[in-house]
């Protein structure tokens, strides 16, 4: 098993965050993070677990992997949805976050803020319809961590939004989510497959970076992720042939919020653009790198 110093250094490298930000996310002092990195402090398992939980990672053998936590994606979606299509300043105000507290550590107040956020989730930052109380609590925890790290500012900072999206994507990697999935062969491409799902009466939505693109309905050189309620049912209904992961189109079960706000374009159902960008951050290969450019493009378009 990796030693604590290596774990902390890898967490920071993967997340691209400072010692101070990591400390704020996990509610420990920056000096504690520094001492662990320098192997001057051997943290208790409880402290190390708190740091991992706050950043969305877990230990698997000698590797550090995503926890596969979809609530991190749902939390980031709530924030970005407010930034891109909603009254962000009003949402922050309802959470007690104003310009006076910009960039300042929230400390102990963040815990009470998190509780207040849970109670006002739906009206404050458009929590996904159908979310359970448990979902709202988990989403609230992620938001509170990002508040403590200083990533929620008024007005919204593009750099902070990217850092937040990276954090959510690392925590909620699609390949690590504990949900049903099937990878299928799409001989004629993903568009006929998507339309076939619709004709079969299967609720679906195409996701990934493709869903955020302007040419999403006509793009061909891609293999997107497609959310369905039951991948096995979809395979049976369309008599699809399965293949190895990474070699076809991934049909993955929705955890609840991903299908909300789906948009129809040229007869094809897509997740919201925000969900598509976040799933790109949570994807594999070059998707996360391309996702940053797309998110910055969407943020710039909002301000133009």
C-alpha positions in Angstrom: 0.0 0.0 0.0 1.2 3.5 -0.7 2.4 5.6 2.1 0.5 8.7 3.2 2.9 11.2 1.7 2.6 9.6 -1.7 -1.2 9.5 -1.5 -1.4 13.2 -0.6 1.0 14.2 -3.4 -0.9 12.1 -5.9 -4.3 13.6 -4.8 -3.0 17.1 -5.3 -1.4 16.3 -8.6 -4.5 14.6 -10.0 -6.8 17.4 -8.8 -4.4 20.2 -9.7 -5.0 21.9 -6.3 -2.8 23.7 -3.7 -2.1 22.4 -0.2 -4.3 25.1 1.1 -7.2 24.1 -1.1 -6.8 20.4 -0.2 -6.7 21.4 3.5 -9.9 23.5 3.1 -11.7 20.6 1.3 -10.9 18.2 4.0 -11.2 20.6 7.0 -7.6 20.2 8.2 -4.8 22.8 8.5 -2.5 23.5 5.6 0.4 22.7 7.8 -1.0 19.3 8.4 -1.1 18.6 4.6 2.5 19.9 4.4 3.7 17.7 7.2 2.1 14.6 5.7 3.7 15.3 2.3 7.1 15.7 3.9 6.5 12.4 5.8 6.8 14.3 9.1 3.3 13.3 10.2 1.7 9.9 9.8 -2.0 10.6 9.7 -4.6 8.4 11.4 -6.7 6.3 9.1 -9.6 8.5 10.0 -7.8 11.6 8.8 -6.6 10.0 5.6 -10.1 8.7 4.9 -11.5 12.2 5.4 -9.0 13.6 2.9 -9.8 11.0 0.3 -13.5 11.4 0.8 -13.3 15.1 0.4 -11.5 14.8 -2.9 -13.4 11.8 -4.3 -10.7 9.2 -4.3 -10.2 5.8 -2.8 -7.2 3.4 -2.5 -7.2 0.3 -4.7 -4.1 -1.8 -4.0 -1.2 0.4 -4.9 -3.3 2.8 -6.9 -5.4 5.9 -6.2 -8.7 5.7 -8.1 -11.9 7.6 -8.4 -14.6 6.8 -5.9 -17.1 6.8 -8.8 -19.4 9.1 -6.8 -22.2 10.5 -9.1 -23.3 12.9 -6.4 -20.2 15.0 -7.1 -21.3 15.3 -10.7 -24.9 16.2 -9.6 -23.4 18.9 -7.2 -21.3 20.4 -10.0 -24.3 20.3 -12.3 -26.3 22.4 -9.8 -23.6 25.0 -9.6 -22.8 25.2 -13.3 -26.5 25.2 -14.2 -26.9 28.3 -12.0 -23.9 29.9 -13.6 -24.8 29.2 -17.2 -28.6 29.5 -17.2 -29.7 30.7 -13.8 -29.4 33.7 -11.5 -26.0 32.7 -10.0 -25.7 35.8 -7.8 -29.1 35.2 -6.3 -28.3 31.5 -5.8 -25.1 32.4 -3.9 -26.9 35.0 -1.9 -29.5 32.5 -0.8 -26.6 30.3 0.5 -25.1 33.2 2.4 -22.2 33.6 0.0 -21.5 37.2 -1.0 -18.7 39.3 -2.3 -17.7 40.1 1.3 -16.7 36.4 1.8 -15.0 36.0 -1.6 -11.9 33.8 -1.4 -11.9 33.7 2.4 -11.8 30.4 4.3 -15.3 29.6 5.6 -14.0 27.4 8.5 -16.5 26.4 11.0 -19.3 28.4 9.4 -19.1 26.1 6.3 -20.6 23.3 8.3 -23.7 25.2 9.3 -23.8 26.6 5.7 -23.9 23.0 4.4 -26.9 22.2 6.6 -28.7 25.3 5.4 -27.9 24.4 1.8 -29.4 21.0 2.2 -32.6 22.5 3.3 -32.8 25.0 0.5 -31.3 22.8 -2.2 -34.1 22.9 -4.7 -34.7 26.7 -4.7 -31.1 27.7 -4.3 -29.2 25.9 -7.1 -31.8 23.8 -8.9 -31.3 20.4 -7.4 -32.3 17.6 -9.8 -36.0 16.7 -9.7 -36.5 13.3 -8.1 -33.5 13.5 -5.8 -33.9 11.8 -2.5 -33.1 13.5 0.9 -30.0 11.3 0.9 -29.0 12.6 -2.5 -29.5 16.2 -1.4 -27.3 15.6 1.6 -24.4 14.2 -0.4 -24.7 17.0 -3.0 -24.7 19.5 -0.2 -21.5 18.0 1.2 -19.7 18.5 -2.1 -21.0 22.1 -2.4 -19.9 22.9 1.1 -16.4 21.6 0.4 -16.1 23.8 -2.7 -17.3 26.8 -0.7 -14.6 26.1 1.9 -12.0 25.9 -0.9 -13.1 29.3 -2.2 -14.3 28.1 -5.6 -17.7 29.6 -5.3 -17.3 33.3 -5.9 -19.6 36.1 -7.0 -19.3 36.8 -9.9 -18.3 33.2 -11.0 -14.7 32.8 -11.9 -14.0 30.6 -15.0 -10.9 29.2 -13.4 -12.8 28.2 -10.3 -15.5 26.7 -12.3 -13.0 24.6 -14.2 -11.3 23.5 -11.0 -14.7 22.6 -9.5 -15.6 20.6 -12.7 -12.2 18.8 -12.6 -12.8 17.9 -8.9 -16.3 16.5 -9.7 -15.1 14.6 -12.8 -12.2 13.0 -10.8 -14.6 12.0 -8.0 -17.4 10.7 -10.4 -15.4 8.9 -13.1 -17.9 7.0 -15.3 -15.7 3.9 -15.4 -15.9 3.7 -11.6 -19.6 4.2 -11.0 -21.3 1.3 -9.4 -24.1 1.0 -11.9 -25.2 -1.4 -14.6 -23.6 -0.9 -18.1 -23.2 -2.6 -21.4 -20.8 -1.7 -24.3 -22.5 -2.4 -27.6 -21.5 -2.4 -31.3 -23.1 0.4 -33.3 -22.5 -0.8 -36.9 -24.0 2.3 -38.5 -22.9 4.7 -35.9 -24.3 6.2 -32.6 -27.1 8.2 -34.2 -29.1 5.2 -35.6 -28.5 3.5 -32.3 -29.9 6.5 -30.4 -32.9 6.7 -32.7 -33.5 3.0 -32.4 -33.7 3.3 -28.6 -36.3 6.0 -29.0 -38.4 4.0 -31.5 -38.3 1.1 -29.0 -39.8 3.3 -26.4 -36.6 3.3 -24.2 -35.9 6.5 -22.3 -32.4 7.6 -23.2 -30.1 10.6 -23.5 -26.7 10.9 -25.2 -23.9 12.3 -23.1 -20.2 13.1 -23.1 -18.5 16.0 -24.8 -20.6 15.4 -27.9 -23.7 16.6 -26.0 -22.2 20.0 -25.4 -21.1 20.6 -29.0 -23.0 22.9 -31.4 -23.0 20.1 -34.1 -24.1 17.4 -31.6 -26.9 16.1 -33.8 -24.7 15.6 -36.9 -21.3 14.7 -35.5 -20.2 11.2 -36.5 -16.6 10.7 -35.4 -17.3 9.8 -31.8 -18.6 7.1 -29.6 -20.6 8.8 -26.9 -22.0 7.6 -23.6 -25.8 6.9 -23.7 -27.8 6.9 -20.5 -30.7 4.5 -20.3 -32.8 3.3 -17.3 -31.8 -0.4 -17.9 -28.9 -1.3 -20.2 -29.7 -5.0 -20.3 -33.3 -4.2 -21.4 -32.0 -1.9 -24.1 -29.6 -4.6 -25.4 -32.5 -7.2 -25.5 -35.0 -4.8 -27.1 -32.7 -3.9 -30.0 -30.9 -7.2 -30.2 -27.6 -5.5 -29.8 -24.3 -7.2 -29.9 -22.0 -6.5 -27.0 -18.3 -5.8 -27.2 -15.3 -5.0 -25.0 -15.3 -1.7 -23.0 -13.8 1.1 -25.0 -14.6 -0.6 -28.4 -18.2 0.5 -28.8 -20.9 2.7 -27.4 -21.4 2.6 -23.7 -25.0 2.2 -22.4 -25.0 3.1 -18.8 -27.7 3.2 -16.2 -28.8 6.6 -15.0 -28.6 7.2 -11.3 -31.6 9.6 -11.4 -30.6 13.1 -12.4 -28.7 12.6 -15.6 -31.9 12.2 -17.7 -33.5 15.3 -16.2 -33.5 18.3 -18.5 -32.8 16.2 -21.6 -33.0 18.2 -24.9 -34.1 17.0 -28.3 -32.1 18.0 -31.3 -32.9 16.7 -34.8 -34.9 13.8 -33.3 -32.2 12.7 -30.8 -32.3 13.1 -27.1 -29.3 14.6 -25.4 -28.5 15.3 -21.8 -28.2 19.0 -20.9 -25.0 20.7 -22.1 -23.8 21.0 -18.5 -24.3 17.3 -17.9 -22.5 16.5 -21.1 -19.4 18.7 -20.2 -19.3 17.2 -16.7 -19.5 13.6 -18.1 -16.6 14.6 -20.3 -14.6 15.6 -17.3 -15.6 12.2 -15.8 -14.6 10.4 -19.0 -11.5 8.7 -20.2 -8.9 9.3 -22.8 -8.7 12.9 -24.0 -12.3 13.8 -23.0 -11.3 15.5 -19.8 -8.7 17.7 -21.5 -11.2 18.7 -24.2 -13.9 19.3 -21.6 -11.9 22.3 -20.1 -11.9 24.0 -23.5 -15.6 23.4 -23.9 -16.5 24.6 -20.5 -14.5 27.8 -21.0 -16.2 28.3 -24.3 -19.7 28.0 -22.7 -18.7 30.4 -19.9 -17.3 32.9 -22.4 -20.5 32.6 -24.5 -22.6 33.3 -21.4 -20.7 36.6 -20.8 -20.7 37.8 -24.4 
